[in-house]
């Protein structure tokens, strides 16, 4: 597939960021361990889908898909453990909250109560995005043949997952399968927008609070300190002609 050899347009646009992440050994290790968690969680979700679907063919395909995802998690985890064993540096690794997506994006997957056509459309879009992204990652780890071999192995599975989900979606919903795919793409784009908006809101909030702390608060602190100098020290005597307070408020 020609599109997979180049990756998605957004991933090609972010290629310098991808290259910055995978160039450093610490960040590469963190990314592989993140992929391991994502693939394992996705495998569990798809295994749940195999349990609840009434379609026997989809049940078998979901089981194969889940086994592949769990195996991918083991591959990423084993490679991450190998890099960790040979890691000599003590620098701080990149935190998991990085600007790059972490593989499939199957954290948005909801199984219970979802019809098969909606699940298939979501899986197709997610697997297609992952295949394009792994194609770029495979090119960025030429200096690491074992990691490149893992991406090549997983990429073949991703293409199979992408194809079977589309074929089965066309079988389950022959008249509306294209609409379901577009709806899944729009929902995935919307969820990504919400993540970016939440991160941007947090950043703006931090900047505003910092500005208030260093710009707005000091004048008030200076005025309060200036006013405190005019106040007498100690107790203030009560005037003798002040009317006595009532014994009761009623």
Phi, psi and omega per residue, in radians:
X1 nan 2.101 -3.065
X2 -1.080 -0.612 -3.085
X3 -1.113 -0.578 -3.094
X4 -1.313 -0.417 3.126
X5 -1.254 -0.306 -3.119
X6 -1.926 -0.390 -3.090
X7 1.502 2.980 3.140
X8 -1.226 2.691 3.141
X9 -1.006 -0.710 -3.141
X10 -1.142 -0.690 3.125
X11 -1.187 -0.634 3.073
X12 -1.159 -0.628 3.104
X13 -1.162 -0.597 -3.132
X14 -1.627 0.286 -3.114
X15 -0.985 -0.726 3.090
X16 -1.033 -0.631 3.107
X17 -1.201 -0.757 3.079
X18 -1.023 -0.751 -3.128
X19 -1.138 -0.645 3.104
X20 -1.121 -0.676 -3.130
X21 -1.191 -0.852 -3.009
X22 -1.409 -0.207 -3.131
X23 -1.285 -0.548 -3.096
X24 -1.579 2.388 -3.090
X25 -1.154 -0.700 -3.138
X26 -1.148 -0.788 3.128
X27 -1.164 -0.630 3.093
X28 -1.092 -0.738 3.113
X29 -1.078 -0.811 3.138
X30 -1.076 -0.694 -3.129
X31 -1.156 -0.727 3.130
X32 -1.115 -0.724 3.119
X33 -1.181 -0.600 3.058
X34 -1.140 -0.754 3.082
X35 -1.037 -0.685 3.141
X36 -1.046 -0.768 3.129
X37 -1.164 -0.729 -3.116
X38 -1.130 -0.790 -3.126
X39 -1.135 -0.706 3.139
X40 -1.154 -0.780 3.113
X41 -1.104 -0.706 3.093
X42 -1.106 -0.669 3.101
X43 -1.095 -0.703 3.107
X44 -1.128 -0.715 3.136
X45 -1.122 -0.753 -3.133
X46 -1.214 -0.561 3.038
X47 -1.100 -0.656 3.056
X48 -1.143 -0.660 3.087
X49 -1.087 -0.638 3.094
X50 -1.149 -0.508 -3.136
X51 -1.305 -0.585 -3.002
X52 -1.736 -0.247 -3.103
X53 -1.274 2.432 3.078
X54 -1.499 -0.100 -3.090
X55 -1.551 2.077 -3.102
X56 -1.155 -0.613 3.123
X57 -1.164 -0.769 3.106
X58 -1.135 -0.592 3.111
X59 -1.060 -0.760 3.134
X60 -1.175 -0.746 -3.139
X61 -1.175 -0.682 3.084
X62 -1.094 -0.689 3.114
X63 -1.096 -0.768 3.095
X64 -1.102 -0.699 3.128
X65 -1.110 -0.787 -3.136
X66 -1.099 -0.713 3.109
X67 -1.082 -0.726 3.104
X68 -1.078 -0.773 -3.112
X69 -1.122 -0.734 3.112
X70 -1.139 -0.650 3.094
X71 -1.165 -0.669 3.085
X72 -1.076 -0.730 3.099
X73 -1.051 -0.694 3.101
X74 -1.148 -0.694 3.133
X75 -1.098 -0.817 3.138
X76 -1.133 -0.697 -3.109
X77 -1.195 -0.719 3.113
X78 -1.139 -0.705 3.116
X79 -1.169 -0.690 3.080
X80 -1.105 -0.686 3.106
X81 -1.143 -0.652 3.112
X82 -1.139 -0.738 3.095
X83 -1.151 -0.592 3.138
X84 -1.177 -0.615 -3.135
X85 -1.194 -0.577 -3.109
X86 -1.676 0.042 -3.106
X87 -1.239 2.180 -3.104
X88 -1.805 -0.436 -3.067
X89 -1.386 2.752 3.112
X90 -2.006 0.311 -3.141
X91 -1.206 2.765 3.136
X92 -1.285 2.316 -3.115
X93 -1.435 2.843 3.137
X94 -1.197 2.367 3.100
X95 -1.215 2.810 -3.078
X96 -1.192 -0.385 -3.133
X97 -1.409 1.169 -3.124
X98 -1.755 2.847 -3.053
X99 -1.282 -0.114 -3.089
X100 -1.627 2.497 3.066
X101 -1.164 2.701 -3.021
X102 -1.830 0.935 3.079
X103 1.748 -2.115 -3.001
X104 -1.315 -0.541 -2.953
X105 1.306 0.516 -3.128
X106 -1.330 0.049 3.072
X107 -1.192 -0.281 3.086
X108 -1.500 -0.017 -3.010
X109 -1.314 2.279 3.056
X110 -2.137 2.222 -3.017
X111 -1.738 -0.988 -3.042
X112 -1.130 2.256 3.117
X113 1.482 -0.051 -3.133
X114 -1.642 2.291 3.063
X115 -1.228 2.815 -3.070
X116 -1.117 -0.645 -3.085
X117 -1.146 -0.629 3.118
X118 -1.241 -0.694 3.114
X119 -1.153 -0.736 3.126
X120 -1.107 -0.718 3.124
X121 -1.112 -0.738 3.120
X122 -1.121 -0.781 -3.135
X123 -1.114 -0.682 3.142
X124 -1.089 -0.821 -3.133
X125 -1.129 -0.736 -3.121
X126 -1.158 -0.745 -3.128
X127 -1.202 -0.618 3.105
X128 -1.154 -0.725 3.111
X129 -1.147 -0.708 3.136
X130 -1.155 -0.671 3.129
X131 -1.100 -0.763 3.099
X132 -1.136 -0.641 -3.138
X133 -1.255 -0.717 3.120
X134 -1.173 -0.484 3.053
X135 -1.076 -0.722 3.107
X136 -1.217 -0.733 -3.139
X137 -1.079 -0.646 -3.133
X138 -1.062 -0.623 3.140
X139 -1.323 -0.426 -3.065
X140 -1.501 -0.112 -3.115
X141 -2.055 0.628 3.099
X142 -1.079 -0.447 3.123
X143 -1.384 -0.028 -3.100
X144 -2.279 1.422 -3.059
X145 -0.973 -0.719 3.115
X146 -1.080 -0.699 3.110
X147 -1.201 -0.679 3.088
X148 -1.087 -0.697 3.122
X149 -1.108 -0.632 3.100
X150 -1.119 -0.783 3.124
X151 -1.112 -0.669 3.109
X152 -1.120 -0.732 3.115
X153 -1.125 -0.818 -3.099
X154 -1.199 -0.590 -3.121
X155 -1.099 -0.669 3.082
X156 -1.094 -0.693 3.102
X157 -1.172 -0.671 -3.127
X158 -1.115 -0.687 3.115
X159 -1.113 -0.709 3.083
X160 -1.109 -0.763 3.122
X161 -1.088 -0.718 3.140
X162 -1.114 -0.701 -3.102
X163 -1.277 -0.759 -3.073
X164 -1.212 -0.629 3.118
X165 -1.136 -0.667 3.122
X166 -1.211 -0.731 3.133
X167 -1.113 -0.779 -3.136
X168 -1.229 -0.554 3.065
X169 -1.126 -0.733 3.086
X170 -1.129 -0.530 3.101
X171 -1.308 -0.747 -3.088
X172 -1.271 -0.712 -3.121
X173 -2.259 1.319 -3.024
X174 -1.123 -0.451 -3.078
X175 -1.648 -0.398 -3.013
X176 -2.170 0.256 -3.035
X177 -1.163 -0.615 3.123
X178 -1.140 -0.691 3.122
X179 -1.134 -0.663 3.112
X180 -1.138 -0.645 3.111
X181 -1.139 -0.778 3.132
X182 -1.148 -0.644 3.096
X183 -1.131 -0.710 3.110
X184 -1.130 -0.686 3.098
X185 -1.117 -0.760 3.140
X186 -1.124 -0.702 3.127
X187 -1.157 -0.707 3.120
X188 -1.131 -0.723 3.108
X189 -1.137 -0.689 3.118
X190 -1.121 -0.750 3.110
X191 -1.106 -0.666 3.095
X192 -1.153 -0.678 3.090
X193 -1.086 -0.714 3.133
X194 -1.104 -0.670 3.105
X195 -1.112 -0.802 -3.137
X196 -1.125 -0.733 -3.138
X197 -1.119 -0.706 3.118
X198 -1.138 -0.742 3.111
X199 -1.122 -0.724 3.133
X200 -1.156 -0.681 3.106
X201 -1.116 -0.715 3.090
X202 -1.099 -0.701 3.117
X203 -1.145 -0.777 3.130
X204 -1.108 -0.708 3.111
X205 -1.079 -0.714 3.112
X206 -1.124 -0.720 3.132
X207 -1.134 -0.758 -3.133
X208 -1.118 -0.762 3.124
X209 -1.130 -0.648 3.103
X210 -1.138 -0.754 3.107
X211 -1.102 -0.740 3.121
X212 -1.104 -0.664 -3.100
X213 -1.196 -0.703 -3.053
X214 -1.680 -0.282 -3.080
X215 -1.976 -0.842 -3.048
X216 -1.472 -0.719 -3.063
X217 -1.206 -0.683 -3.123
X218 -0.990 -0.735 3.092
X219 -1.049 -0.694 3.109
X220 -1.145 -0.688 3.104
X221 -1.127 -0.667 3.124
X222 -1.167 -0.729 3.117
X223 -1.150 -0.679 3.116
X224 -1.142 -0.718 3.114
X225 -1.150 -0.660 3.120
X226 -1.166 -0.682 3.120
X227 -1.232 -0.544 -3.126
X228 -1.192 -0.427 3.133
X229 -1.208 -0.443 -3.137
X230 -1.459 -0.219 -3.134
X231 -1.425 2.414 3.111
X232 -1.201 2.660 -3.135
X233 -1.522 2.406 3.100
X234 1.616 -2.812 -3.109
X235 -1.368 2.572 3.082
X236 -1.785 2.109 -3.117
X237 -1.184 2.533 3.131
X238 -1.524 2.396 -3.139
X239 -1.106 2.485 -3.094
X240 -1.235 -0.498 -3.133
X241 -1.482 0.160 3.122
X242 -1.313 2.287 -3.106
X243 -1.099 2.491 -3.141
X244 -1.198 2.546 3.116
X245 -1.337 2.534 3.130
X246 -1.136 2.634 3.140
X247 -1.213 -0.509 -3.107
X248 -2.354 2.644 3.136
X249 -1.497 -0.123 3.127
X250 -1.723 nan nan
